Amino acid sequence: MSTRKNMRVWRHVVEALRRWTRASAKREASLPRRPCEPVGVDADGNNVYSREDRLAILEYGLAQRLAAERRLAGTDNREAG
């Protein structure tokens, strides 16, 4: 992957993290969303998603990871205190 393409991907990652760390992120996350539908299948048999759906999947994964890290940090703080 080229450096320019990597920068584009990381920019979306940072934007997604900013969105999920806002105070209103939980409220926005509870809004109903349409499920991600594959638009086709590649030569290896993997589902292919639209750009918008790929970003939504990435945001969801980042949100799950961030929530897990916060839960872990919360349990560590309770045990220490």
FIDO-340996 format. One record per residue (C-alpha): residue number from 1; y, z, x. Coordinates in steps of 0.25 Angstrom, whole numbers, plus 5000, padded with zeros to 4 digits. Layout:
N
{num:NUM; Y:Y; Z:Z; X:X}
...
//
This chain:
81
{num:1; Y:5000; Z:5000; X:5000}
{num:2; Y:5014; Z:4996; X:5005}
{num:3; Y:5024; Z:5007; X:5009}
{num:4; Y:5033; Z:5002; X:4998}
{num:5; Y:5022; Z:5003; X:4987}
{num:6; Y:5019; Z:5017; X:4992}
{num:7; Y:5034; Z:5021; X:4991}
{num:8; Y:5034; Z:5015; X:4977}
{num:9; Y:5021; Z:5023; X:4973}
{num:10; Y:5027; Z:5036; X:4979}
{num:11; Y:5040; Z:5034; X:4972}
{num:12; Y:5032; Z:5034; X:4959}
{num:13; Y:5025; Z:5047; X:4963}
{num:14; Y:5037; Z:5054; X:4966}
{num:15; Y:5044; Z:5050; X:4953}
{num:16; Y:5031; Z:5055; X:4946}
{num:17; Y:5032; Z:5068; X:4953}
{num:18; Y:5046; Z:5070; X:4949}
{num:19; Y:5044; Z:5067; X:4935}
{num:20; Y:5032; Z:5077; X:4934}
{num:21; Y:5040; Z:5088; X:4941}
{num:22; Y:5051; Z:5087; X:4931}
{num:23; Y:5052; Z:5099; X:4920}
{num:24; Y:5050; Z:5089; X:4909}
{num:25; Y:5038; Z:5082; X:4915}
{num:26; Y:5028; Z:5091; X:4907}
{num:27; Y:5035; Z:5087; X:4894}
{num:28; Y:5035; Z:5072; X:4898}
{num:29; Y:5020; Z:5073; X:4903}
{num:30; Y:5016; Z:5078; X:4889}
{num:31; Y:5022; Z:5066; X:4882}
{num:32; Y:5011; Z:5056; X:4878}
{num:33; Y:5008; Z:5044; X:4887}
{num:34; Y:5000; Z:5032; X:4885}
{num:35; Y:4987; Z:5032; X:4893}
{num:36; Y:4987; Z:5023; X:4905}
{num:37; Y:4979; Z:5010; X:4902}
{num:38; Y:4973; Z:5002; X:4913}
{num:39; Y:4979; Z:4987; X:4913}
{num:40; Y:4967; Z:4982; X:4920}
{num:41; Y:4956; Z:4984; X:4931}
{num:42; Y:4957; Z:4980; X:4945}
{num:43; Y:4946; Z:4973; X:4954}
{num:44; Y:4940; Z:4987; X:4957}
{num:45; Y:4939; Z:4991; X:4943}
{num:46; Y:4950; Z:5001; X:4943}
{num:47; Y:4960; Z:5002; X:4931}
{num:48; Y:4973; Z:4996; X:4934}
{num:49; Y:4985; Z:5002; X:4927}
{num:50; Y:5000; Z:4998; X:4925}
{num:51; Y:5010; Z:5003; X:4934}
{num:52; Y:5016; Z:5012; X:4924}
{num:53; Y:5002; Z:5018; X:4921}
{num:54; Y:4999; Z:5020; X:4936}
{num:55; Y:5012; Z:5028; X:4937}
{num:56; Y:5008; Z:5036; X:4925}
{num:57; Y:4995; Z:5039; X:4931}
{num:58; Y:5001; Z:5043; X:4944}
{num:59; Y:5011; Z:5052; X:4937}
{num:60; Y:5000; Z:5059; X:4929}
{num:61; Y:4992; Z:5061; X:4942}
{num:62; Y:5004; Z:5067; X:4949}
{num:63; Y:5007; Z:5076; X:4937}
{num:64; Y:4993; Z:5081; X:4937}
{num:65; Y:4993; Z:5084; X:4952}
{num:66; Y:5007; Z:5091; X:4951}
{num:67; Y:5002; Z:5099; X:4940}
{num:68; Y:4990; Z:5103; X:4948}
{num:69; Y:4998; Z:5107; X:4960}
{num:70; Y:5007; Z:5115; X:4952}
{num:71; Y:4996; Z:5123; X:4945}
{num:72; Y:4990; Z:5125; X:4959}
{num:73; Y:5003; Z:5130; X:4964}
{num:74; Y:5005; Z:5139; X:4952}
{num:75; Y:4991; Z:5146; X:4954}
{num:76; Y:4994; Z:5148; X:4969}
{num:77; Y:5007; Z:5155; X:4965}
{num:78; Y:5001; Z:5164; X:4955}
{num:79; Y:4990; Z:5168; X:4965}
{num:80; Y:5000; Z:5171; X:4976}
{num:81; Y:5009; Z:5179; X:4967}
//
